[in-house]
Amino acid sequence: MKKLSILIALFSITLLSAQSKWNIDASHSSIRFAVDHMVISEVEGIFSTYEGSVTTTKDDFSDAKINFTVDVNSVNTDNAKRDEHLRGADFFETYNYPKMTFVSTSVTKTGTGKYNLKGKLSLHGVTKEITLAMTYGGTTKDPWGNTKAGLKVTGVINRTDFGLKYNSVLEAGSLMIGEDVTITAKVELAKI
């Protein structure tokens, strides 16, 4: 029994040492979103304050465990009045729900460097499982010897699923603001 305990402990240590841990390099990353406006165009925005970490045992990130947090108060659509409206009661209610989080639950390979990333998105007091597309861009060393990796994550969520239901009806009968929100996260990771 003692030998079995020692073997399990050694196996656990080996597994832990094989894990790679990464943090998001926010100065080389972006979190963007786009939503239809008046059916004829799109409004785009960013979240400028966020943090995240990734743990993986595989070089191609095919078993990545991702934790990501966004400060929703950092929303920026290049229009101060609209941004204040987004922070308020009609949309994010950032005074009650200041954070948006994503925790991955699985990664499934769909092609070379391409994956379906499933996880739980928590936004506006609602948590739902979503599926996003993830592309691994590669791993390299920067000029200072730091190991960096690139991921691009894209997908569409329906904002009304998260209680963000504010809208207006236009004269022609269509909705002023689209319900589908396209998310694009271009992330550079730094190995720690």
C-alpha positions in Angstrom: 0.0 0.0 0.0 2.9 2.4 0.9 4.5 1.7 -2.6 1.2 2.5 -4.3 0.9 5.8 -2.4 4.5 6.7 -3.4 3.8 5.9 -7.1 0.6 8.0 -7.0 2.5 10.9 -5.5 5.3 10.7 -8.1 2.8 10.4 -10.9 1.0 13.5 -9.6 4.2 15.5 -9.4 5.1 14.4 -12.9 1.7 15.6 -14.2 2.0 19.0 -12.4 5.5 19.6 -13.7 4.3 18.9 -17.3 1.7 21.6 -17.1 2.4 24.9 -18.8 0.9 28.1 -17.2 0.2 31.2 -19.2 -1.1 34.7 -18.5 -2.7 37.1 -21.0 -0.4 39.8 -22.2 -3.0 42.6 -22.3 -0.6 45.0 -24.1 -0.7 42.7 -27.1 -4.3 41.4 -26.9 -7.8 42.8 -27.6 -11.4 41.9 -26.7 -13.8 43.2 -29.3 -17.6 42.9 -29.9 -20.0 44.0 -32.6 -23.7 44.3 -32.8 -26.2 45.2 -35.5 -27.5 48.8 -35.4 -30.7 49.7 -37.1 -30.3 46.6 -39.3 -28.1 48.6 -41.7 -24.7 48.7 -39.9 -22.8 47.5 -36.9 -21.5 49.2 -33.7 -18.2 47.9 -32.5 -16.6 48.2 -29.1 -13.9 46.8 -26.8 -13.4 45.9 -23.2 -10.1 47.5 -22.2 -9.6 45.9 -18.8 -9.4 42.1 -18.4 -7.2 39.3 -17.2 -6.9 35.6 -17.8 -4.9 32.5 -17.4 -4.4 29.3 -19.4 -3.1 25.9 -18.2 -2.2 23.2 -20.6 -0.1 20.1 -20.9 0.0 20.0 -24.7 2.0 22.3 -26.9 -0.9 22.9 -29.3 -3.3 24.0 -26.5 -5.7 21.2 -27.3 -6.3 20.5 -23.6 -6.3 24.2 -22.5 -8.1 25.2 -19.3 -9.0 28.8 -19.6 -10.1 31.3 -16.9 -11.0 34.8 -18.1 -12.4 37.9 -16.3 -13.5 41.2 -17.9 -14.1 44.4 -16.1 -17.4 45.4 -17.7 -17.0 49.0 -16.6 -14.1 49.2 -19.2 -16.6 49.0 -22.1 -15.6 51.5 -24.8 -17.5 52.1 -28.1 -15.8 55.4 -28.8 -18.9 57.3 -27.6 -19.0 58.4 -24.0 -22.8 58.8 -23.8 -23.4 55.3 -25.3 -20.8 53.8 -23.0 -22.6 55.3 -20.0 -25.9 53.9 -21.2 -24.3 50.5 -21.6 -23.0 50.6 -18.0 -26.5 51.5 -16.7 -29.8 49.7 -15.9 -30.8 49.2 -19.5 -27.8 47.0 -20.2 -24.9 45.7 -18.1 -25.9 47.3 -14.7 -22.2 47.4 -13.8 -23.0 48.6 -10.3 -24.5 45.2 -9.6 -22.6 43.0 -12.1 -19.1 44.6 -12.6 -17.5 41.4 -14.0 -18.0 39.1 -16.9 -16.2 35.7 -16.6 -15.5 32.7 -18.8 -14.3 29.3 -17.5 -13.7 26.6 -20.1 -15.2 23.2 -19.7 -13.7 21.4 -22.8 -11.7 21.8 -26.0 -12.4 19.7 -29.1 -10.1 19.6 -32.1 -11.8 20.5 -35.4 -8.7 20.8 -37.6 -5.0 21.7 -37.5 -4.7 24.4 -34.8 -8.5 24.8 -34.7 -10.8 23.9 -31.9 -14.3 24.2 -30.4 -14.0 25.8 -27.0 -16.8 25.2 -24.6 -17.2 27.0 -21.3 -19.5 28.8 -18.9 -20.0 32.5 -19.6 -21.3 34.6 -16.6 -22.7 38.0 -17.6 -25.3 40.2 -15.9 -26.0 37.6 -13.2 -26.7 34.8 -15.7 -24.4 31.8 -16.4 -24.8 29.8 -19.6 -22.6 27.3 -21.5 -21.4 28.6 -24.8 -19.3 27.3 -27.7 -16.7 29.4 -29.3 -14.2 28.8 -32.1 -10.5 28.9 -31.0 -7.5 29.1 -33.3 -4.0 28.4 -32.1 -1.6 30.8 -33.9 1.7 29.2 -32.7 4.3 29.6 -30.0 7.6 31.6 -30.2 10.2 33.4 -28.1 10.2 37.2 -28.0 13.5 39.2 -28.3 14.0 39.0 -24.5 13.7 35.2 -24.4 10.1 35.1 -23.1 7.9 32.3 -24.5 4.7 33.7 -26.1 1.7 32.0 -27.7 -1.2 33.3 -29.7 -4.9 32.4 -29.6 -7.9 33.8 -31.4 -11.4 33.1 -30.1 -14.5 34.0 -31.9 -18.2 33.4 -31.6 -21.7 34.8 -31.3 -23.9 35.0 -28.3 -27.5 36.2 -28.0 -27.5 39.1 -25.5 -31.1 38.5 -24.5 -30.0 35.0 -23.1 -28.1 37.0 -20.5 -31.0 39.4 -19.6 -29.7 42.3 -21.8 -33.1 42.9 -23.5 -33.3 46.7 -24.0 -34.4 47.7 -27.5 -36.5 50.0 -29.6 -38.6 49.4 -32.6 -37.9 51.4 -35.7 -40.6 52.9 -37.9 -40.3 50.0 -40.4 -40.9 47.5 -37.5 -37.4 46.2 -37.1 -35.4 46.3 -33.9 -32.9 49.1 -33.5 -30.3 46.9 -31.7 -29.5 43.4 -32.9 -29.7 40.5 -30.4 -26.7 38.6 -31.7 -23.3 39.9 -30.5 -20.1 38.8 -32.3 -17.1 38.4 -30.0 -13.5 38.4 -31.2 -10.7 37.9 -28.7 -7.1 38.1 -30.1 -4.9 37.0 -27.2 -1.2 36.8 -26.8 -0.1 34.6 -23.9 3.1 34.9 -21.8 4.4 31.7 -20.3 5.0 31.9 -16.6 
